[in-house]
Amino acid sequence: MQQPKPGVTVRFYGALNDFLPPERRGQEFTHVTQGTPSVKDLIESLGPPHPEVDVVLVDGEAVDFAHRVEPGSRVVAYPPFHALDVAPVKRVGPPPQEVPRFILDVGLGRLVGFLRMLGFDSLWRNDYADDTLARLSHDEDRILLTRDIGVLKRGEVARGYFPRATDPAHQLVEVVRRFGLTSRMRPFSRCLACNGPLTSAEPHEVKDRIPERVAERHSRFQQCAGCQRVYWAGTHQQRMQALVDKLRELERAE
């Protein structure tokens, strides 16, 4: 009689279950492996991309992504938990950034505007190829935001997140919560168009670049040194300020 192939017992916690089929969510299951795969290869073969994983235990011991999983092992994977102190535990990902920086794929053009509005250095172009996204994320130590799981699974990507929502405002709430951005927001300090930093400008410096009616009503301006775009506190900024206030209220409610 043919012996059954040895399996690995696996359990995913928290948001990692979002990447599993319904029948495997929130419970242990057995997965038959070929040989002794690395922790990274095993986890990604089951669905979750490695940048979404923070801690992995194999038979109760914290390991890194290169650890080889033997048949009969028990593998448990956790996402980042901000409410739990796991500092003494070996983590598979890099340490959190003091000031997060982002790079976003082509499908997240509206989200990048929100992040820049909050003051975060956020790269985006509508012609970034997948390999360019992964390379820049690695070379410039940026968090890759994408709804393409295949890009997140590329080996050179160390930091990344898959926004679950499709609405840009909801995506922003996810990203703010996931990376604890509220206390580090610097609203209206970065150009929405090109990502450059904004500086204060006197009315006479920008009078040739603003409508006459704006010059009559406003005396405080900001300008981008890169693309020369001029900003002032109009109705658009008021709507954005309301969004900033809502994000801060969400933090206080948690």
TORGU-978508 format. One record per atom (N, C-alpha, C, O): residue number from 1; residue in one letter; atom name; x, y, z. Coordinates in steps of 0.2 Angstrom, whole numbers. Atoms other than C-alpha are relative to their C-alpha. Layout:
nupa:fiza:lumti:c1:c2:c3
NUM:A:CA:X:Y:Z
...
end
This chain:
nupa:fiza:lumti:c1:c2:c3
1:M:N:4:-6:0
1:M:CA:0:0:0
1:M:C:4:6:0
1:M:O:9:7:4
2:Q:N:-4:-6:1
2:Q:CA:7:17:-5
2:Q:C:-2:4:6
2:Q:O:-7:6:8
3:Q:N:0:-4:-6
3:Q:CA:11:28:10
3:Q:C:-2:7:-2
3:Q:O:0:9:-7
4:P:N:2:-7:2
4:P:CA:3:45:11
4:P:C:6:5:0
4:P:O:11:4:5
5:K:N:-6:-5:0
5:K:CA:15:60:7
5:K:C:0:4:7
5:K:O:-6:6:9
6:P:N:0:-3:-6
6:P:CA:21:68:23
6:P:C:-2:8:-1
6:P:O:0:11:-6
7:G:N:2:-7:1
7:G:CA:13:85:26
7:G:C:2:5:5
7:G:O:6:3:10
8:V:N:-2:-5:-5
8:V:CA:16:101:35
8:V:C:-6:3:3
8:V:O:-11:5:-1
9:T:N:6:-4:-3
9:T:CA:3:109:47
9:T:C:2:7:0
9:T:O:7:10:2
10:V:N:0:-7:1
10:V:CA:0:127:44
10:V:C:-6:4:3
10:V:O:-11:1:3
11:R:N:5:-4:-2
11:R:CA:-9:141:52
11:R:C:2:7:-1
11:R:O:7:9:1
12:F:N:-1:-7:1
12:F:CA:-11:159:47
12:F:C:-4:4:4
12:F:O:-10:2:6
13:Y:N:4:-4:-4
13:Y:CA:-17:173:58
13:Y:C:-1:7:-3
13:Y:O:2:9:-7
14:G:N:2:-7:2
14:G:CA:-25:190:56
14:G:C:-1:1:-7
14:G:O:-5:-3:-11
15:A:N:1:-2:7
15:A:CA:-25:198:39
15:A:C:3:-4:-5
15:A:O:1:-4:-11
16:L:N:-3:5:5
16:L:CA:-15:184:31
16:L:C:-5:-4:-2
16:L:O:-5:-7:-8
17:N:N:5:4:2
17:N:CA:-31:175:30
17:N:C:-4:2:-6
17:N:O:-7:-1:-10
18:D:N:3:-3:6
18:D:CA:-37:187:17
18:D:C:3:-3:-7
18:D:O:-1:-3:-12
19:F:N:-3:3:6
19:F:CA:-26:178:4
19:F:C:-1:-8:0
19:F:O:1:-11:-5
20:L:N:1:7:0
20:L:CA:-32:160:8
20:L:C:-7:-1:-2
20:L:O:-12:3:-2
21:P:N:7:2:2
21:P:CA:-47:151:1
21:P:C:-4:-1:6
21:P:O:-2:-2:12
22:P:N:4:-1:-6
22:P:CA:-62:152:13
22:P:C:0:-6:5
22:P:O:0:-6:11
23:E:N:-1:6:-4
23:E:CA:-60:134:19
23:E:C:6:-1:4
23:E:O:6:-5:9
24:R:N:-6:0:-4
24:R:CA:-43:137:26
24:R:C:1:6:4
24:R:O:6:6:8
25:R:N:-1:-6:-4
25:R:CA:-46:154:34
25:R:C:-1:-2:8
25:R:O:-6:-5:10
26:G:N:1:1:-7
26:G:CA:-44:154:53
26:G:C:1:-6:3
26:G:O:-2:-8:9
27:Q:N:-1:7:-3
27:Q:CA:-39:136:56
27:Q:C:6:-3:-3
27:Q:O:9:-1:-8
28:E:N:-6:4:2
28:E:CA:-25:124:55
28:E:C:-2:-4:-6
28:E:O:-8:-7:-7
29:F:N:1:4:5
29:F:CA:-23:114:39
29:F:C:6:-4:-2
29:F:O:12:-1:0
30:T:N:-6:4:2
30:T:CA:-11:101:32
30:T:C:1:1:-8
30:T:O:-3:1:-12
31:H:N:-3:-1:7
31:H:CA:-1:105:16
31:H:C:5:-5:-2
31:H:O:10:-5:2
32:V:N:-6:4:2
32:V:CA:9:92:7
32:V:C:5:3:-4
32:V:O:4:7:-9
33:T:N:-6:-3:3
33:T:CA:26:98:2
33:T:C:4:-5:-4
33:T:O:4:-11:-3
34:Q:N:-5:3:4
34:Q:CA:39:93:-11
34:Q:C:7:2:3
34:Q:O:9:7:3
35:G:N:-7:-1:-3
35:G:CA:56:91:-2
35:G:C:-1:5:6
35:G:O:-5:4:10
36:T:N:0:-5:-6
36:T:CA:60:105:11
36:T:C:0:7:-3
36:T:O:6:10:-3
37:P:N:1:-7:3
37:P:CA:54:122:4
37:P:C:3:5:5
37:P:O:2:3:11
38:S:N:-1:-6:-5
38:S:CA:60:138:12
38:S:C:-7:2:3
38:S:O:-12:1:0
39:V:N:6:-3:-3
39:V:CA:48:147:23
39:V:C:-4:4:-5
39:V:O:-10:4:-5
40:K:N:2:-4:5
40:K:CA:46:160:10
40:K:C:-4:-3:-5
40:K:O:-10:-1:-7
41:D:N:3:4:6
41:D:CA:42:148:-4
41:D:C:-7:-3:2
41:D:O:-12:-4:-1
42:L:N:6:4:-3
42:L:CA:30:138:7
42:L:C:-6:5:1
42:L:O:-12:4:-1
43:I:N:5:-4:-2
43:I:CA:20:153:13
43:I:C:-3:3:-7
43:I:O:-9:4:-7
44:E:N:2:-3:6
44:E:CA:19:161:-4
44:E:C:-4:-5:-5
44:E:O:-8:-3:-9
45:S:N:4:5:4
45:S:CA:13:145:-12
45:S:C:-7:-1:2
45:S:O:-11:-4:-2
46:L:N:7:1:-3
46:L:CA:-2:145:-1
46:L:C:-4:7:0
46:L:O:-10:7:1
47:G:N:3:-6:1
47:G:CA:-6:163:-5
47:G:C:3:7:2
47:G:O:4:11:-2
48:P:N:-3:-7:-2
48:P:CA:1:177:6
48:P:C:6:2:-3
48:P:O:11:-2:-3
49:P:N:-7:-3:2
49:P:CA:15:188:-1
49:P:C:4:1:6
49:P:O:2:3:11
50:H:N:-4:0:-6
50:H:CA:30:188:10
50:H:C:0:7:4
50:H:O:1:7:10
51:P:N:-1:-6:-4
51:P:CA:30:207:14
51:P:C:-6:1:5
51:P:O:-6:6:9
52:E:N:6:-1:-5
52:E:CA:13:205:23
52:E:C:1:-4:6
52:E:O:-3:-4:11
53:V:N:-1:4:-6
53:V:CA:21:193:35
53:V:C:6:3:5
53:V:O:10:6:2
54:D:N:-5:-4:-5
54:D:CA:30:199:51
54:D:C:4:-6:4
54:D:O:10:-5:5
55:V:N:-3:5:-5
55:V:CA:34:183:62
55:V:C:-2:-7:-3
55:V:O:-8:-8:-4
56:V:N:1:7:2
56:V:CA:35:165:57
56:V:C:3:-5:5
56:V:O:9:-4:7
57:L:N:-2:5:-5
57:L:CA:36:151:70
57:L:C:0:-7:-4
57:L:O:-5:-9:-7
58:V:N:-1:7:2
58:V:CA:42:133:65
58:V:C:1:-4:6
58:V:O:6:-4:9
59:D:N:0:4:-6
59:D:CA:38:121:78
59:D:C:2:4:7
59:D:O:6:2:11
60:G:N:0:-4:-6
60:G:CA:37:135:91
60:G:C:6:5:0
60:G:O:7:9:5
61:E:N:-6:-4:0
61:E:CA:54:143:86
61:E:C:-1:6:-6
61:E:O:-2:4:-11
62:A:N:0:-5:5
62:A:CA:55:160:77
62:A:C:5:-1:-5
62:A:O:11:-2:-3
63:V:N:-5:1:5
63:V:CA:64:158:60
63:V:C:-1:6:-5
63:V:O:-5:10:-5
64:D:N:0:-5:5
64:D:CA:68:168:45
64:D:C:-3:-3:-7
64:D:O:-4:-9:-7
65:F:N:3:3:6
65:F:CA:62:166:27
65:F:C:4:-5:-3
65:F:O:1:-9:-7
66:A:N:-4:5:3
66:A:CA:77:156:22
66:A:C:-1:-7:3
66:A:O:2:-12:0
67:H:N:1:6:-4
67:H:CA:73:142:35
67:H:C:-3:-5:-4
67:H:O:-9:-4:-7
68:R:N:2:6:4
68:R:CA:70:125:27
68:R:C:-5:-4:4
68:R:O:-4:-5:10
69:V:N:6:3:-4
69:V:CA:53:117:32
69:V:C:0:-8:-1
69:V:O:0:-10:-7
70:E:N:0:8:0
70:E:CA:55:98:36
70:E:C:-7:-3:0
70:E:O:-12:0:3
71:P:N:7:4:0
71:P:CA:40:86:33
71:P:C:-2:-1:7
71:P:O:2:-3:11
72:G:N:2:1:-7
72:G:CA:30:85:49
72:G:C:0:6:4
72:G:O:-2:6:10
73:S:N:-1:-7:-4
73:S:CA:34:103:55
73:S:C:-7:3:0
73:S:O:-12:2:-4
74:R:N:5:-4:-1
74:R:CA:21:115:61
74:R:C:2:7:-1
74:R:O:6:10:2
75:V:N:-2:-7:2
75:V:CA:22:132:53
75:V:C:-6:5:2
75:V:O:-12:4:0
76:V:N:5:-5:-2
76:V:CA:13:147:60
76:V:C:2:7:-2
76:V:O:8:9:-1
77:A:N:-2:-6:2
77:A:CA:13:164:52
77:A:C:-4:6:2
77:A:O:-10:5:3
78:Y:N:4:-5:-3
78:Y:CA:8:181:59
78:Y:C:1:7:-4
78:Y:O:7:8:-7
79:P:N:-1:-6:3
79:P:CA:5:198:51
79:P:C:3:5:5
79:P:O:3:3:11
80:P:N:-2:-5:-6
80:P:CA:11:214:60
80:P:C:-6:2:4
80:P:O:-11:3:2
81:F:N:5:-2:-5
81:F:CA:1:217:76
81:F:C:3:6:4
81:F:O:7:6:8
82:H:N:-2:-6:-3
82:H:CA:3:235:82
82:H:C:-2:0:7
82:H:O:2:3:11
83:A:N:2:0:-7
83:A:CA:-6:231:98
83:A:C:5:-5:5
83:A:O:4:-5:11
84:L:N:-4:5:-4
84:L:CA:7:217:103
84:L:C:7:2:-1
84:L:O:9:4:-6
85:D:N:-7:-1:0
85:D:CA:25:219:108
85:D:C:4:-6:-2
85:D:O:4:-11:2
86:V:N:-4:6:3
86:V:CA:35:207:97
86:V:C:7:1:-1
86:V:O:11:-2:-4
87:A:N:-6:-2:1
87:A:CA:51:216:98
87:A:C:6:-5:2
87:A:O:10:-6:-2
88:P:N:-5:5:-2
88:P:CA:61:201:107
88:P:C:0:-5:-5
88:P:O:4:-9:-5
89:V:N:1:6:5
89:V:CA:55:189:93
89:V:C:3:2:-6
89:V:O:3:7:-9
90:K:N:-2:-1:7
90:K:CA:64:187:77
90:K:C:-5:1:-5
90:K:O:-10:-3:-5
91:R:N:5:-2:5
91:R:CA:55:195:63
91:R:C:3:-1:-7
91:R:O:9:-1:-8
92:V:N:-2:2:6
92:V:CA:56:190:45
92:V:C:1:6:-5
92:V:O:5:6:-10
93:G:N:0:-6:4
93:G:CA:54:208:38
93:G:C:5:5:3
93:G:O:7:4:8
94:P:N:-4:-5:-3
94:P:CA:64:223:40
94:P:C:-3:4:5
94:P:O:-9:4:6
95:P:N:3:-4:-6
95:P:CA:62:235:55
95:P:C:-4:6:-3
95:P:O:-3:8:-9
96:P:N:4:-5:3
96:P:CA:49:248:53
96:P:C:4:7:-2
96:P:O:9:8:2
97:Q:N:-3:-6:1
97:Q:CA:54:264:45
97:Q:C:-2:6:4
97:Q:O:-8:6:7
98:E:N:2:-6:-4
98:E:CA:55:280:55
98:E:C:-5:5:-4
98:E:O:-10:7:-1
99:V:N:5:-4:4
99:V:CA:47:290:41
99:V:C:-1:-4:-7
99:V:O:3:-5:-11
100:P:N:2:5:6
100:P:CA:38:278:28
100:P:C:1:4:-6
100:P:O:-2:10:-7
101:R:N:0:-2:7
101:R:CA:41:281:10
101:R:C:-3:-5:-5
101:R:O:-2:-11:-3
102:F:N:4:5:4
102:F:CA:31:273:-4
102:F:C:1:1:-7
102:F:O:4:6:-10
103:I:N:1:0:7
103:I:CA:30:268:-22
103:I:C:-6:-4:-2
103:I:O:-7:-9:1
104:L:N:7:3:2
104:L:CA:13:264:-30
104:L:C:0:-2:-7
104:L:O:3:1:-11
105:D:N:1:2:7
105:D:CA:8:254:-45
105:D:C:-5:4:-4
105:D:O:-8:9:-1
106:V:N:4:-4:5
106:V:CA:-1:261:-60
106:V:C:-8:1:2
106:V:O:-11:6:1
107:G:N:7:0:-2
107:G:CA:-18:257:-53
107:G:C:-2:4:6
107:G:O:-8:4:8
108:L:N:1:-3:-6
108:L:CA:-16:267:-37
108:L:C:1:8:-1
108:L:O:4:11:4
109:G:N:-1:-7:2
109:G:CA:-15:284:-45
109:G:C:-4:5:5
109:G:O:-1:10:7
110:R:N:3:-4:-4
110:R:CA:-28:292:-34
110:R:C:2:-1:8
110:R:O:2:4:11
111:L:N:-3:1:-6
111:L:CA:-21:284:-18
111:L:C:6:4:1
111:L:O:8:7:6
112:V:N:-6:-3:0
112:V:CA:-4:292:-22
112:V:C:-1:8:2
112:V:O:2:11:5
113:G:N:1:-7:-1
113:G:CA:-12:309:-22
113:G:C:-2:1:8
113:G:O:0:6:11
114:F:N:1:0:-7
114:F:CA:-19:306:-4
114:F:C:6:0:4
114:F:O:7:4:9
115:L:N:-6:0:-4
115:L:CA:-3:301:2
115:L:C:5:6:0
115:L:O:8:8:5
116:R:N:-4:-6:1
116:R:CA:6:316:-5
116:R:C:-3:5:4
116:R:O:0:10:7
117:M:N:3:-5:-4
117:M:CA:-7:327:3
117:M:C:1:-1:7
117:M:O:1:4:11
118:L:N:-2:1:-7
118:L:CA:-3:319:20
118:L:C:7:2:1
118:L:O:9:2:7
119:G:N:-7:-2:-1
119:G:CA:15:324:17
119:G:C:5:-6:-1
119:G:O:11:-5:1
120:F:N:-5:6:0
120:F:CA:23:306:13
120:F:C:3:0:-7
120:F:O:-1:1:-13
121:D:N:-4:1:6
121:D:CA:36:304:-1
121:D:C:-3:-6:-3
121:D:O:-2:-12:-1
122:S:N:4:5:3
122:S:CA:26:294:-13
122:S:C:2:0:-8
122:S:O:-1:5:-11
123:L:N:-1:0:7
123:L:CA:32:289:-31
123:L:C:-5:-4:-4
123:L:O:-8:-9:-1
124:W:N:5:3:5
124:W:CA:20:285:-45
124:W:C:1:2:-7
124:W:O:2:8:-8
125:R:N:1:-2:7
125:R:CA:20:285:-64
125:R:C:-4:-5:-3
125:R:O:-5:-11:-1
126:N:N:5:5:4
126:N:CA:8:277:-76
126:N:C:3:-4:-5
126:N:O:0:-8:-8
127:D:N:-3:5:4
127:D:CA:21:268:-85
127:D:C:6:-4:4
127:D:O:10:-7:0
128:Y:N:-5:4:-4
128:Y:CA:31:259:-71
128:Y:C:-1:-7:-2
128:Y:O:-7:-10:-1
129:A:N:1:7:1
129:A:CA:34:241:-76
129:A:C:1:-3:6
129:A:O:4:0:11
130:D:N:0:3:-6
130:D:CA:33:228:-63
130:D:C:8:-1:3
130:D:O:9:0:9
131:D:N:-7:1:-3
131:D:CA:52:225:-62
131:D:C:3:7:2
131:D:O:7:7:7
132:T:N:-2:-7:-3
132:T:CA:55:244:-60
132:T:C:-3:1:7
132:T:O:0:4:11
133:L:N:3:-1:-6
133:L:CA:43:245:-46
133:L:C:3:-4:5
133:L:O:5:-2:11
134:A:N:-4:4:-5
134:A:CA:52:230:-37
134:A:C:7:3:1
134:A:O:9:3:7
135:R:N:-7:-2:0
135:R:CA:69:237:-41
135:R:C:0:7:4
135:R:O:4:8:9
136:L:N:0:-6:-4
136:L:CA:65:255:-34
136:L:C:-2:-1:7
136:L:O:0:2:11
137:S:N:2:1:-7
137:S:CA:56:248:-19
137:S:C:6:-3:4
137:S:O:7:-1:10
138:H:N:-6:2:-3
138:H:CA:72:239:-15
138:H:C:6:5:1
138:H:O:8:6:6
139:D:N:-6:-4:0
139:D:CA:85:251:-20
139:D:C:-1:7:4
139:D:O:4:9:7
140:E:N:2:-6:-3
140:E:CA:76:266:-12
140:E:C:-3:-1:7
140:E:O:-6:3:10
141:D:N:3:3:-6
141:D:CA:69:256:3
141:D:C:-7:3:1
141:D:O:-8:7:6
142:R:N:7:-3:0
142:R:CA:51:261:-1
142:R:C:-5:-6:1
142:R:O:-4:-12:-1
143:I:N:6:5:-1
143:I:CA:35:252:4
143:I:C:-4:0:-7
143:I:O:-6:5:-10
144:L:N:4:1:6
144:L:CA:27:245:-12
144:L:C:-7:-1:1
144:L:O:-9:-6:4
145:L:N:8:1:0
145:L:CA:8:247:-13
145:L:C:-2:-2:-7
145:L:O:-1:1:-12
146:T:N:3:3:6
146:T:CA:0:236:-26
146:T:C:-5:-5:1
146:T:O:-5:-8:6
147:R:N:5:5:0
147:R:CA:-15:226:-30
147:R:C:2:-6:-4
147:R:O:-2:-10:-6
148:D:N:-3:6:4
148:D:CA:-4:214:-40
148:D:C:4:-4:5
148:D:O:10:-3:6
149:I:N:-4:4:-5
149:I:CA:1:200:-28
149:I:C:6:-3:-3
149:I:O:11:-4:1
150:G:N:-7:3:3
150:G:CA:14:193:-41
150:G:C:5:5:1
150:G:O:11:3:2
151:V:N:-6:-5:-1
151:V:CA:24:210:-39
151:V:C:2:-1:7
151:V:O:8:0:8
152:L:N:-2:0:-7
152:L:CA:23:209:-20
152:L:C:5:-7:1
152:L:O:9:-6:6
153:K:N:-3:6:-1
153:K:CA:30:191:-21
153:K:C:7:0:-3
153:K:O:11:-5:-2
154:R:N:-7:0:2
154:R:CA:46:196:-30
154:R:C:5:1:5
154:R:O:4:4:10
155:G:N:-4:1:-6
155:G:CA:61:192:-20
155:G:C:4:7:2
155:G:O:5:7:8
156:E:N:-4:-6:-2
156:E:CA:69:210:-20
156:E:C:-5:4:4
156:E:O:-2:9:7
157:V:N:5:-4:-4
157:V:CA:53:217:-12
157:V:C:0:-2:7
157:V:O:-2:-7:9
158:A:N:0:1:-8
158:A:CA:56:219:7
158:A:C:-6:3:3
158:A:O:-8:0:8
159:R:N:6:-4:-3
159:R:CA:42:231:11
159:R:C:-6:0:-5
159:R:O:-5:2:-11
160:G:N:5:0:4
160:G:CA:25:230:4
160:G:C:-7:-1:3
160:G:O:-7:-4:8
161:Y:N:7:1:-3
161:Y:CA:6:230:6
161:Y:C:-5:-1:-6
161:Y:O:-4:3:-11
162:F:N:5:1:5
162:F:CA:-9:224:-4
162:F:C:-6:3:3
162:F:O:-10:0:7
163:P:N:7:-3:-3
163:P:CA:-24:236:-1
163:P:C:-6:-4:-2
163:P:O:-6:-6:-8
164:R:N:5:4:1
164:R:CA:-39:226:1
164:R:C:-6:4:-4
164:R:O:-9:1:-8
165:A:N:6:-4:3
165:A:CA:-52:240:-4
165:A:C:2:2:-7
165:A:O:8:2:-9
166:T:N:-1:-2:6
166:T:CA:-54:246:-21
166:T:C:-1:8:-1
166:T:O:1:11:-5
167:D:N:1:-8:-1
167:D:CA:-60:264:-16
167:D:C:6:3:3
167:D:O:8:1:8
168:P:N:-7:-4:-3
168:P:CA:-45:276:-14
168:P:C:-1:2:7
168:P:O:4:2:10
169:A:N:1:-3:-7
169:A:CA:-52:284:2
169:A:C:1:-6:5
169:A:O:4:-5:10
170:H:N:-1:5:-5
170:H:CA:-54:267:10
170:H:C:7:-3:0
170:H:O:9:-6:5
171:Q:N:-7:2:1
171:Q:CA:-37:262:3
171:Q:C:5:4:5
171:Q:O:9:1:8
172:L:N:-4:-5:-4
172:L:CA:-30:277:12
172:L:C:0:-2:7
172:L:O:5:-2:11
173:V:N:1:2:-7
173:V:CA:-38:272:29
173:V:C:4:-6:1
173:V:O:7:-7:7
174:E:N:-4:6:-1
174:E:CA:-30:255:27
174:E:C:7:1:1
174:E:O:10:-1:5
175:V:N:-7:-1:0
175:V:CA:-13:261:23
175:V:C:2:4:6
175:V:O:7:3:9
176:V:N:-2:-4:-6
176:V:CA:-13:274:37
176:V:C:0:-4:6
176:V:O:4:-4:11
177:R:N:0:5:-6
177:R:CA:-18:260:50
177:R:C:5:-5:-1
177:R:O:9:-6:5
178:R:N:-5:6:1
178:R:CA:-6:247:43
178:R:C:7:3:2
178:R:O:10:-1:5
179:F:N:-7:-2:-1
179:F:CA:9:258:44
179:F:C:0:6:6
179:F:O:5:9:6
180:G:N:0:-5:-6
180:G:CA:4:270:59
180:G:C:2:7:-2
180:G:O:6:10:1
181:L:N:-3:-6:3
181:L:CA:5:285:49
181:L:C:-3:7:3
181:L:O:0:12:2
182:T:N:4:-6:-3
182:T:CA:-7:297:59
182:T:C:5:5:3
182:T:O:5:11:2
183:S:N:-5:-4:-4
183:S:CA:7:304:70
183:S:C:5:3:-4
183:S:O:9:8:-2
184:R:N:-6:-3:4
184:R:CA:19:307:56
184:R:C:-3:4:-6
184:R:O:1:5:-11
185:M:N:3:-4:5
185:M:CA:7:316:44
185:M:C:2:7:0
185:M:O:3:10:6
186:R:N:-2:-7:1
186:R:CA:13:333:38
186:R:C:-4:3:-6
186:R:O:-2:4:-11
187:P:N:4:-2:5
187:P:CA:-2:339:28
187:P:C:2:6:-4
187:P:O:5:11:-1
188:F:N:-1:-5:4
188:F:CA:0:350:13
188:F:C:8:3:0
188:F:O:9:8:-1
189:S:N:-7:-1:0
189:S:CA:19:349:13
189:S:C:4:-3:-6
189:S:O:10:-2:-7
190:R:N:-3:3:6
190:R:CA:22:340:-3
190:R:C:-5:1:-6
190:R:O:-11:1:-6
191:C:N:3:-1:6
191:C:CA:17:343:-21
191:C:C:-5:-6:-2
191:C:O:-2:-11:-3
192:L:N:4:5:2
192:L:CA:2:333:-27
192:L:C:1:-3:-7
192:L:O:0:-9:-8
193:A:N:-2:2:7
193:A:CA:8:333:-45
193:A:C:6:-4:-1
193:A:O:6:-9:-4
194:C:N:-6:3:2
194:C:CA:26:328:-44
194:C:C:4:-2:6
194:C:O:9:-5:6
195:N:N:-2:2:-6
195:N:CA:29:324:-26
195:N:C:6:4:4
195:N:O:9:2:9
196:G:N:-5:-4:-2
196:G:CA:42:338:-23
196:G:C:-3:3:7
196:G:O:-9:4:8
197:P:N:2:-4:-6
197:P:CA:42:347:-6
197:P:C:-2:7:-2
197:P:O:0:10:-6
198:L:N:2:-6:1
198:L:CA:33:363:-5
198:L:C:3:5:5
198:L:O:5:4:11
199:T:N:-3:-5:-4
199:T:CA:40:380:2
199:T:C:-5:6:0
199:T:O:-9:7:-5
200:S:N:4:-6:0
200:S:CA:31:396:7
200:S:C:2:5:-6
200:S:O:8:5:-8
201:A:N:-2:-4:6
201:A:CA:30:409:-7
201:A:C:-4:7:2
201:A:O:-10:7:4
202:E:N:3:-7:-1
202:E:CA:26:428:-6
202:E:C:-5:1:-6
202:E:O:-3:-2:-12
203:P:N:4:-1:5
203:P:CA:12:434:-17
203:P:C:3:3:-7
203:P:O:1:1:-12
204:H:N:-4:-3:6
204:H:CA:24:444:-29
204:H:C:4:-6:-4
204:H:O:5:-5:-9
205:E:N:-4:5:3
205:E:CA:33:428:-32
205:E:C:-4:-5:-5
205:E:O:-1:-8:-9
206:V:N:4:5:4
206:V:CA:18:418:-39
206:V:C:-5:4:-4
206:V:O:-9:1:-7
207:K:N:6:-3:3
207:K:CA:7:432:-46
207:K:C:-1:-2:-7
207:K:O:-7:-1:-10
208:D:N:0:2:7
208:D:CA:11:427:-64
208:D:C:-3:-7:-1
208:D:O:-4:-9:-7
209:R:N:2:7:0
209:R:CA:6:409:-60
209:R:C:-7:-2:3
209:R:O:-9:-7:4
210:I:N:6:1:-3
210:I:CA:-11:411:-52
210:I:C:-5:5:-3
210:I:O:-4:10:-6
211:P:N:5:-4:2
211:P:CA:-28:418:-57
211:P:C:-1:7:3
211:P:O:1:7:9
212:E:N:0:-6:-3
212:E:CA:-31:436:-54
212:E:C:-5:0:6
212:E:O:-4:3:11
213:R:N:5:1:-5
213:R:CA:-46:432:-43
213:R:C:3:-3:6
213:R:O:1:-1:12
214:V:N:-4:3:-6
214:V:CA:-35:421:-32
214:V:C:5:5:3
214:V:O:5:5:9
215:A:N:-5:-5:-3
215:A:CA:-22:435:-30
215:A:C:-4:5:4
215:A:O:-1:8:9
216:E:N:4:-5:-4
216:E:CA:-36:446:-24
216:E:C:-2:-2:7
216:E:O:-3:2:11
217:R:N:3:3:-6
217:R:CA:-43:434:-11
217:R:C:5:-3:5
217:R:O:4:-4:11
218:H:N:-5:4:-4
218:H:CA:-27:426:-4
218:H:C:7:3:0
218:H:O:9:7:-4
219:S:N:-7:-3:-1
219:S:CA:-10:431:3
219:S:C:5:-5:2
219:S:O:11:-3:3
220:R:N:-4:5:-2
220:R:CA:-3:415:8
220:R:C:1:-6:-5
220:R:O:-5:-8:-7
221:F:N:0:5:6
221:F:CA:4:403:-5
221:F:C:6:-5:2
221:F:O:11:-3:6
222:Q:N:-5:4:0
222:Q:CA:15:388:-7
222:Q:C:2:-2:-7
222:Q:O:-2:-2:-11
223:Q:N:-2:1:7
223:Q:CA:25:383:-22
223:Q:C:5:-6:0
223:Q:O:8:-7:5
224:C:N:-4:6:1
224:C:CA:34:367:-28
224:C:C:6:2:-4
224:C:O:6:5:-9
225:A:N:-6:-2:3
225:A:CA:52:370:-32
225:A:C:2:-4:-7
225:A:O:5:-2:-11
226:G:N:-1:4:6
226:G:CA:52:356:-45
226:G:C:-5:2:-6
226:G:O:-2:4:-11
227:C:N:5:-1:6
227:C:CA:36:359:-56
227:C:C:-3:7:0
227:C:O:-6:9:-5
228:Q:N:2:-7:-1
228:Q:CA:33:377:-50
228:Q:C:-8:0:1
228:Q:O:-11:6:0
229:R:N:7:-1:-1
229:R:CA:15:373:-46
229:R:C:-2:4:6
229:R:O:2:3:11
230:V:N:1:-4:-6
230:V:CA:7:385:-34
230:V:C:-7:-3:4
230:V:O:-11:-5:0
231:Y:N:6:3:-4
231:Y:CA:-5:380:-20
231:Y:C:-2:6:5
231:Y:O:2:10:7
232:W:N:3:-5:-5
232:W:CA:-17:391:-9
232:W:C:-6:-4:4
232:W:O:-8:-9:1
233:A:N:5:3:-4
233:A:CA:-30:387:4
233:A:C:-7:2:-3
233:A:O:-11:6:-1
234:G:N:6:-1:4
234:G:CA:-45:386:-8
234:G:C:-5:-6:3
234:G:O:-4:-9:8
235:T:N:5:5:-2
235:T:CA:-61:374:-6
235:T:C:3:-7:-1
235:T:O:1:-11:3
236:H:N:-2:7:1
236:H:CA:-51:359:-12
236:H:C:5:-2:6
236:H:O:4:-7:9
237:Q:N:-4:1:-6
237:Q:CA:-39:361:3
237:Q:C:-4:-1:6
237:Q:O:-2:-5:10
238:Q:N:4:1:-5
238:Q:CA:-53:363:14
238:Q:C:-3:-7:1
238:Q:O:-4:-10:6
239:R:N:2:7:0
239:R:CA:-60:346:9
239:R:C:5:-5:2
239:R:O:4:-10:5
240:M:N:-6:4:-2
240:M:CA:-43:338:11
240:M:C:1:1:7
240:M:O:3:-4:11
241:Q:N:0:0:-7
241:Q:CA:-42:345:28
241:Q:C:-5:-3:4
241:Q:O:-3:-6:9
242:A:N:5:4:-4
242:A:CA:-58:337:33
242:A:C:2:-7:0
242:A:O:0:-11:5
243:L:N:-2:7:0
243:L:CA:-51:321:27
243:L:C:6:-2:5
243:L:O:6:-7:9
244:V:N:-6:1:-5
244:V:CA:-35:323:38
244:V:C:-3:0:7
244:V:O:-1:-4:11
245:D:N:4:0:-7
245:D:CA:-47:327:53
245:D:C:-3:-7:1
245:D:O:-3:-9:7
246:K:N:3:7:-1
246:K:CA:-56:311:50
246:K:C:5:-5:1
246:K:O:3:-10:6
247:L:N:-6:5:-2
247:L:CA:-40:301:50
247:L:C:2:0:7
247:L:O:3:-5:10
248:R:N:-2:-1:-7
248:R:CA:-35:308:66
248:R:C:-6:-2:5
248:R:O:-4:-5:11
249:E:N:5:3:-5
249:E:CA:-52:304:74
249:E:C:0:-7:0
249:E:O:-2:-10:5
250:L:N:-1:7:0
250:L:CA:-50:286:68
250:L:C:5:-2:5
250:L:O:4:-7:8
251:E:N:-5:2:-5
251:E:CA:-34:285:78
251:E:C:-2:1:7
251:E:O:-1:-4:11
252:R:N:2:-1:-6
252:R:CA:-42:292:93
252:R:C:-5:-5:2
252:R:O:-6:-7:8
253:A:N:5:4:-2
253:A:CA:-56:280:92
253:A:C:2:-7:1
253:A:O:-1:-12:4
254:E:N:-3:7:0
254:E:CA:-45:264:91
254:E:C:3:-1:7
254:E:O:5:-7:9
end
